[in-house]
Amino acid sequence: MTRSRIVAAPVAVLVLLALAGLGRAGPAQVSIVVTLGAGKMGSFRMTGSSTDAGRAVATRRVTRDRLVTKETLTSFRGTLVLESTQACVRATGTWKVVSGGGAYAGTRGSGTTRGRIECTRPFKPTSIAHTGALVVPPPPLATAGAYRGWTTQDEEVSFDVTSGGRSLVNVLIGAYRYECVSQSGLRTSIGSDVDRTVAGPVRIADDRTFVVEISPPAVRLVGRFASTGATGTIVVQHDFTDYQGQPAKCAGEIPWTAATPAPPPKRAQAGKYCGITPQGEGVCLDVLDGGRELRNLTVGVPIACGDVGFVIRITNEGPVALRSNLSFQTSYVQQLGDDSSGSARVFLSGTFDQNGSTTGRMTLQQPTFAFQGTRYTCRNGGAAWTAKLQS
């Protein structure tokens, strides 16, 4: 309500001293003058270390000869709600911050009150002054919430920005590939092969940039926030010794982008997948609800044991987790043979798309087993496959 519409007879002037300067942490002396009419509505103006102006609304209640007044100050910067308490027969009391929004979100403050709003009805304009201090949190540097995106190598980058908009938590960086070059000029391609996570918090700088340190090796997720997301690079730079024992330099820069609200993560379609290997052996597996875990893989793997060939049916009940890009990789020891005294090291890997298809491979390393009273030591064997979601 504008000043011209306020009741002309005695005007209420509410003076608040020591409101913190907006956008700065820590108390700073300013003055807020609130002008109220008999309808407990009016306007406020802030001067001093920070300036602001807007609408003011007051409500009150009387309980056991004590007056509790709530003042709501609203401007384009946000809303600040104060509550003062004083005895009806006294002209002093206390005040505190009840809540805040916008630039005042998270504001804390309290102090003393001088002057008195009447406990009796109707409301009569009066003057009251609050003194004390407020601590206004610094403004957010990024939109709070979940962010998700992908690198140019089709790997996920995701994180959460905390409610204050000034730090990152729950950072996930998908696998990345880069190159190492030795002094002799030999080039070696290296991949991290795993998702990496950093719990945080990671501070956002005043220029809206951030750096997430990942090790080993020396890897950094570097980024900058914009209005609807963030962009950056995964930076790799470290020394390396190649397989010939030669020193090498490793480097890579992988661009990424992320958006908020976060797009959904990649998920494989749930259900049973079945297919066939090039050797004509069947393969089946299950993807659980949620699309990030497989179980109950069965596949026939041919192996050669001297002049004798076998097809070993391998079953892995799982679970096997899918990475953020829907790939999977694991290894384990599998018991083999009639008496389970044999074994082989099993290497399992593959990937899914989001359209109901998967490819994979299983390798048996150094399989040995007993069959019908004869013990066999065999060459490594393996099987690749493609499978489809069954309707």
Beta strands, then each sheet from edge to edge (+ up, - down):
strand 1: 12-17
strand 2: 30-36
strand 3: 41-48
strand 4: 52-63
strand 5: 66-75
strand 6: 78-87
strand 7: 92-102
strand 8: 108-115
strand 9: 127-135
strand 10: 145-151
strand 11: 156-161
strand 12: 167-173
strand 13: 177-182
strand 14: 187-191
strand 15: 196-198
strand 16: 202-203
strand 17: 209-214
strand 18: 219-225
strand 19: 229-241
strand 20: 247-259
strand 21: 271-276
strand 22: 282-287
strand 23: 293-305
strand 24: 308-316
strand 25: 320-321
strand 26: 327-336
strand 27: 342-352
strand 28: 357-371
strand 29: 374-377
strand 30: 381-389
sheet 1: 1+ 2- 3+ 4- 5+ 6- 7+ 8- 9+ 1+
sheet 2: 14+ 13- 20+ 10- 11+ 12- 15+
sheet 3: 14+ 13- 20+ 10- 11+ 12- 16+
sheet 4: 14+ 13- 20+ 19- 18+ 17-
sheet 5: 24+ 23- 22+ 21- 30+ 28- 27+ 26-
sheet 6: 24+ 23- 22+ 21- 30+ 28- 29+
sheet 7: 24+ 23- 25+
end
